[in-house]
Amino acid sequence: MCIIFFKFDPRPVSKNAYRLILASNRDEFYSRPSKAADWWGSGKEILSGLDMEEGKEGGSWLGISKRGKLTALTNYLEHKQNPDALGRGFLVSNYLTENWDSFSYLRKVSSEGPQYNGFNLLTAEFRANEDTVCYYGNRGSPEPVRLKAAGIYGLSNSLLDTPWRKMQRGKQHFTSVVDKTLPPEGLVQELLQVLNDEELNTPDPMQESQGEGYSKDWLKVLSAVCVRAPSYGTRTNTIILIDSEDNVSFTERTMLNSDVTQWSTRSFQFKLQE
């Protein structure tokens, strides 16, 4: 399912402030094959995890390039799924590899929206002269939007900033962390705590209404920021920090061997290139 919290501040006042703070969970079947985040693409300039499910190899859920392109995907909660729909993960990898700006890419994707099951897609560009974050959900407005205001946003498995209880709880915790003055390592550790909150947020009539057709027990499991079920749940946490001087910190904590007691954490630091 996945969940994303992010603070976008394209022109931070302080030199020590961040243009972007993003914290994300990937929820998936534990047994679904995938590669942990690493460099790939022409010139090894793209950093992301990769789906290795048969027929969907090379798709992703979140990634960033050295040239400042960033994108992240969540699925839209709905009971009816088209088994012949196109793989949503390629929306991420295609943006990172193709020569489209963030808004134009989403315009193109919006024209193809009916070919996919429900999704939400963020696309962004972090440049020396301008930062841009755009959003499109194929179960919402037919046109993508530019996020013009600096602020804190949340994206779960409904449209951007839909006030599900899990979204409100996670966003509140995320806000309390990013409002502190913390060194990068401390910020990452506290954001990981936000992402690993397993408290259930039920009842939630809004989530239950959208998830009509699923069992009440399953919707209850999905009501936590960190989803935990016997064979499905949160298996990757990702934190991305972009500061005012083009420095990027990318931290991924990922489950090993489909075992909720085994985790590996890797960090990547690099500078954006023009």
matplotlib code that plots the C-alpha trace (Angstrom):
import matplotlib.pyplot as plt

x = [0.0, 2.7, 2.7, 4.7, 5.2, 7.2, 8.1, 8.7, 10.5, 12.0, 13.8, 14.7, 15.7, 18.4, 21.5, 21.0, 17.4, 16.2, 14.5, 13.0, 12.5, 10.7, 9.9, 8.2, 7.1, 6.8, 4.1, 4.2, 4.0, 7.2, 7.9, 7.7, 11.2, 12.9, 16.3, 17.3, 18.2, 21.4, 22.7, 21.6, 20.8, 23.0, 26.1, 24.8, 23.0, 19.6, 19.2, 16.2, 15.0, 13.7, 10.8, 11.8, 8.4, 8.1, 6.7, 7.3, 11.1, 12.6, 9.6, 10.0, 8.1, 10.5, 13.7, 16.0, 18.6, 21.9, 20.3, 17.6, 14.7, 12.7, 9.5, 7.4, 4.3, 1.5, -1.4, -5.0, -7.1, -9.9, -11.4, -11.8, -8.5, -7.9, -5.5, -4.5, -3.7, -0.2, 2.4, 2.4, 6.0, 7.2, 5.7, 8.5, 11.4, 10.2, 10.2, 13.7, 15.1, 13.1, 13.7, 10.4, 10.0, 7.8, 4.6, 4.8, 5.4, 2.3, 0.3, 1.3, 0.6, -2.9, -3.8, -2.9, -4.5, -7.3, -4.8, -3.7, -5.2, -5.5, -2.3, -0.9, 2.4, 4.7, 7.3, 9.8, 12.9, 15.5, 17.5, 19.8, 17.3, 13.9, 12.5, 9.2, 6.9, 3.9, 1.1, -1.4, -3.8, -5.8, -8.8, -9.0, -8.7, -8.0, -5.2, -2.0, -1.2, 2.0, 2.4, 3.0, 3.2, 5.9, 4.4, 4.0, 2.1, 0.9, 0.1, -1.3, -3.7, -6.2, -5.7, -3.1, -3.7, -7.0, -7.5, -7.5, -6.7, -3.3, -2.4, -3.3, -1.5, 1.7, 1.7, 1.4, 4.4, 6.3, 5.7, 6.8, 10.1, 10.9, 10.1, 13.0, 16.6, 18.4, 21.6, 21.0, 21.7, 19.2, 16.6, 16.9, 16.5, 13.5, 11.8, 12.4, 10.4, 7.6, 7.6, 7.6, 4.5, 2.4, -0.6, -3.9, -6.0, -9.5, -12.3, -11.8, -15.1, -13.4, -10.8, -13.5, -15.8, -13.1, -12.1, -15.6, -15.3, -12.4, -12.9, -13.1, -10.1, -7.9, -8.8, -7.9, -4.4, -4.0, -4.9, -1.4, 1.4, 3.6, 1.5, 2.2, 0.5, 1.9, 2.8, 2.3, 3.3, 5.9, 9.2, 11.1, 11.6, 13.2, 14.3, 15.5, 17.0, 18.0, 19.6, 20.1, 23.6, 22.5, 23.6, 21.4, 21.1, 19.2, 18.7, 16.9, 16.0, 14.8, 13.6, 15.8, 14.6, 10.9, 11.6, 10.3, 13.2, 15.9, 16.7, 19.5, 20.2, 22.2, 22.9, 24.0, 25.3, 25.8, 25.6, 23.1, 24.5, 23.2]
y = [0.0, 2.5, 5.9, 9.1, 12.2, 15.1, 18.7, 20.8, 24.1, 25.2, 28.3, 27.6, 30.7, 29.0, 27.5, 24.4, 23.9, 21.3, 21.9, 18.4, 16.0, 12.8, 9.7, 6.8, 3.2, 0.5, -2.1, -5.3, -9.1, -10.1, -12.8, -10.5, -10.4, -7.0, -5.4, -3.0, 0.6, 1.0, 2.9, 1.9, 3.4, 5.0, 6.2, 4.8, 8.0, 6.7, 5.5, 3.3, -0.1, -2.3, -4.7, -8.1, -9.7, -11.7, -9.4, -6.3, -6.4, -2.9, -1.1, 0.8, 2.7, 5.5, 6.9, 9.9, 10.8, 12.7, 15.3, 16.1, 14.1, 12.4, 10.4, 8.3, 6.1, 4.8, 2.5, 3.6, 1.5, -0.1, -3.6, -4.1, -4.6, -5.2, -8.1, -6.9, -3.3, -1.9, -2.2, 0.9, 0.6, 1.6, 5.0, 5.6, 4.1, 5.7, 9.2, 8.7, 7.6, 9.7, 13.3, 14.9, 17.6, 16.7, 18.4, 17.4, 13.8, 13.8, 15.3, 12.4, 9.9, 11.4, 10.7, 7.0, 6.9, 4.4, 1.8, 1.4, 0.3, 3.2, 5.1, 8.3, 9.7, 12.4, 13.8, 16.5, 18.3, 19.9, 22.5, 25.4, 27.9, 26.2, 23.3, 21.7, 19.1, 17.8, 15.3, 13.2, 10.6, 8.6, 8.4, 12.2, 15.3, 14.6, 17.2, 17.0, 19.8, 21.7, 22.1, 25.8, 26.3, 25.2, 22.9, 19.5, 16.9, 13.3, 10.7, 7.3, 5.1, 7.8, 11.2, 13.7, 14.8, 12.8, 12.8, 9.1, 8.6, 6.9, 9.9, 12.4, 10.5, 10.0, 13.6, 14.9, 12.8, 13.7, 17.4, 17.3, 15.7, 18.0, 21.1, 20.2, 21.3, 17.9, 16.8, 14.7, 11.4, 12.2, 13.4, 10.1, 8.0, 9.9, 9.7, 6.0, 5.9, 7.8, 5.2, 2.2, 3.2, 0.0, 1.5, 0.8, 3.8, 2.4, 2.9, 5.1, 5.5, 7.3, 4.5, 1.8, 3.5, 3.6, 0.0, -1.4, -5.0, -5.8, -7.4, -5.3, -7.2, -6.5, -2.8, -2.7, -4.1, -1.4, 1.3, 1.5, 3.7, 0.6, -2.3, -5.7, -9.0, -12.5, -12.4, -8.7, -5.3, -2.6, -4.0, -0.9, 2.5, 5.3, 8.8, 11.4, 14.8, 17.5, 20.5, 24.1, 23.3, 20.4, 17.7, 14.5, 11.9, 8.7, 6.1, 2.8, 0.3, -2.9, -6.3, -9.4, -12.9, -12.1, -12.0, -9.1, -9.6, -9.2, -5.7, -4.0, -0.3, 1.5, 5.1, 7.1, 10.6, 12.6, 16.0, 17.0, 17.7, 20.1]
z = [0.0, 1.1, 2.9, 2.3, 4.4, 3.1, 3.9, 0.8, 1.3, -2.0, -0.6, 3.0, 5.0, 7.0, 5.4, 7.6, 6.6, 4.0, 0.7, 1.1, 4.0, 2.8, 4.9, 3.1, 3.8, 1.1, 2.0, 0.0, 0.3, 2.1, -0.5, -3.6, -5.1, -5.2, -5.1, -2.3, -3.2, -5.3, -8.2, -11.7, -15.1, -17.7, -15.8, -12.6, -11.9, -10.6, -7.0, -6.1, -5.2, -8.0, -8.3, -9.6, -9.8, -13.0, -15.7, -13.7, -13.4, -13.3, -11.9, -8.6, -5.9, -5.1, -6.6, -7.2, -9.7, -9.4, -11.7, -9.1, -10.4, -7.7, -7.8, -5.5, -5.9, -3.8, -4.7, -4.3, -2.0, -4.0, -4.0, -7.8, -9.6, -13.3, -13.6, -17.1, -16.1, -16.8, -14.1, -11.9, -10.9, -14.4, -13.8, -11.4, -13.4, -16.7, -15.1, -13.8, -17.2, -19.7, -20.6, -19.3, -16.7, -13.7, -14.8, -18.5, -17.5, -15.3, -18.1, -20.3, -17.5, -16.9, -20.5, -19.9, -16.4, -17.3, -18.3, -14.7, -11.4, -8.9, -8.1, -6.8, -8.3, -7.1, -9.5, -8.5, -9.8, -7.6, -9.6, -8.8, -10.0, -9.1, -7.2, -8.4, -6.9, -8.8, -8.0, -10.0, -8.8, -11.5, -9.2, -8.6, -10.8, -14.5, -14.4, -12.4, -9.9, -9.0, -5.2, -5.2, -1.4, 0.9, 3.5, 5.0, 2.9, 3.4, 0.8, 1.7, -0.3, -1.1, -2.7, -1.5, 2.1, 2.4, 6.2, 7.0, 10.7, 10.0, 7.7, 10.4, 13.1, 11.0, 9.7, 13.2, 14.4, 11.2, 11.8, 15.4, 14.3, 11.4, 13.6, 15.9, 15.3, 14.8, 13.2, 10.1, 11.9, 14.7, 12.2, 10.3, 13.4, 14.7, 11.2, 11.2, 14.5, 12.8, 10.0, 12.3, 14.4, 14.5, 16.4, 14.7, 13.8, 13.9, 13.5, 10.4, 8.5, 5.6, 5.0, 5.5, 3.0, 0.3, 1.1, 0.8, -0.3, 1.9, 5.3, 8.4, 9.8, 6.8, 6.8, 10.5, 9.7, 7.0, 9.4, 10.9, 9.6, 9.8, 8.5, 10.0, 9.0, 8.7, 5.0, 4.1, 5.5, 5.7, 4.3, 3.4, 5.1, 3.1, 4.3, 1.8, 2.8, 0.3, 1.8, 0.6, -0.9, -3.1, -0.7, -0.7, 2.1, 1.1, 3.9, 3.3, 5.9, 4.3, 5.5, 4.8, 4.0, 4.4, 8.2, 10.3, 12.8, 10.1, 8.7, 6.8, 6.7, 3.9, 3.5, 0.4, 0.3, -2.9, -4.5, -7.1, -10.6, -13.2]

ax = plt.figure().add_subplot(projection="3d")
ax.plot(x, y, z, "-o")
ax.set_aspect("equal")
plt.show()
